[in-house]
Amino acid sequence: MTKNIGKDMNGLKALKISLVTIVLVALTYFIVDTFLYGDKQTKINYQKFARQVAGASKKSTEGTDKSMVAVDGITITLGGGKYQYMKADMSFKMKNSDDKKALEKNIDDVRDLILRFTTTQNGNQLATNKGKEEYKKKLKEIIYQTFGFKIEDIYFRNFVLAP
């Protein structure tokens, strides 16, 4: 009799494993079918969600201080050195409110200038504190020369270099 009980236990384990496998396969099929091959309504909702997420990633120009302008999401390939990529979020502390308003109004042109300037920078130099300070100094100068905006200081809120 103990032999029959052992066979029944093995059969019960096999049945449980089979049921779990069937449920997992059905769940996987449901997920793949809904999101990859779903009906138009599902695709429309997914596309709407994608537009909402993309819209939410709009770059901020608001800083924590009234004299600050945030320039977020600077991601760029550097001009040389061990580090080839830089990602940074910066805040510009403006010397006066007129320059702050002007910078906010021209933020796309300023971002373009930052990106073009940053591509000329050496990643090895930006890896040092001295290099970061020199970068900020040059960036303030080039923005002033190009647009006439007086920046008191530039702060890195995030700064990442990658090889």
Secondary structure, 3 states (H helix, E strand, C coil): CHHHHHHHHHHHHHHHHHHHHHHHHHHHHHHHHHHCCCCHHHHHHHHHHHHHHHHHCCCCCECCCCCEEEEEEEEEECCECCCCEEEEEEEEEECCHHHHHHHHHCHHHHHHHHHHHHCCCEHHHHCCHHHHHHHHHHHHHHHHHHHCCCEEEEEEEEEEEEC
